Amino acid sequence: MIKISYDIKIYRKILGNVLNENDVVVELGSHIGKTSKLIAEKVENGKLICLDNSPEATTKMNNLKLVYPNLKFINGDVRLHEVLKQVTKIINKCDTLAIDLGGGYHPDTVFKVYYIWASTLKPKHTIIRNKGLVDFINTSVTCENIQSKEGWLESCGCEGIPPQIDEFKLWTSIIK
Ligand SMILES: C[S@@+](CC[C@H](N)C(=O)[O-])C[C@H]1O[C@@H](n2cnc3c(N)ncnc32)[C@H](O)[C@@H]1O
């Protein structure tokens, strides 16, 4: 299941509804951990891997790790292959992928990050916060019935980290 919202309260509520105590969750764009706390409490016997590239995030997220031993924080840019690879080395499943890279902006970046991370981690659920994607989906009409049941696009293949991910390096430097 893939759920997309813009309102942060709705994003957190959807997350709360899908999480179970043993789940493994990857959160892209944790900032200083306001949503991370809610997730860590819900998955008390599971694991939460939080990622953010903001310098503001590091101290607060490291403090949060002391409160929630099931939480791990990685300060990194989620557009980078190396960062995704680091996460694949520390988890062997992903129940939920949560993505909030700044809900109002860059649906293109968010979708690309979603596609690469989800096709690698194969989450059961993906919860995304992004206004542009909500608008795009609500404004579009599809003309064919292609659908996936999980939190990743099964119809696009099942090949682990796609070789095309190398493209990310180029794309990242252009964005910066
Ligand atoms: C709106 S904030 C997230 C808020 C958080 N989800 C919450 O509920 O409080 C967006 C975060 O995404 C992070 N971010 C944006 N692009 C990123 C990237 N390429 N890699 C890692 N973090 C990124 C920003 O640093 C920022 O902290």
The ligand as a Gaussian input file, in Angstrom:
#p B3LYP/6-31G(d) Opt

LIG

0 1
 C        9.752000      18.802000       6.524000
 S       11.233000      18.181000       7.158000
 C       10.771000      16.621000       7.837000
 C        9.897000      16.746000       9.030000
 C        9.723000      15.459000       9.777000
 N        9.269000      14.386000       8.902000
 C        8.740000      15.633000      10.905000
 O        7.712000      14.980000      10.888000
 O        9.011000      16.447000      11.785000
 C       12.091000      17.657000       5.748000
 C       13.457000      17.100000       6.052000
 O       13.956000      16.439000       4.914000
 C       15.348000      16.574000       4.915000
 N       15.857000      16.325000       3.570000
 C       15.519000      16.965000       2.416000
 N       16.207000      16.463000       1.387000
 C       17.006000      15.484000       1.890000
 C       17.965000      14.600000       1.317000
 N       18.244000      14.631000       0.009000
 N       18.587000      13.715000       2.125000
 C       18.318000      13.670000       3.451000
 N       17.422000      14.488000       4.057000
 C       16.782000      15.385000       3.289000
 C       15.579000      18.007000       5.392000
 O       16.877000      18.156000       5.918000
 C       14.486000      18.175000       6.435000
 O       14.975000      17.961000       7.726000

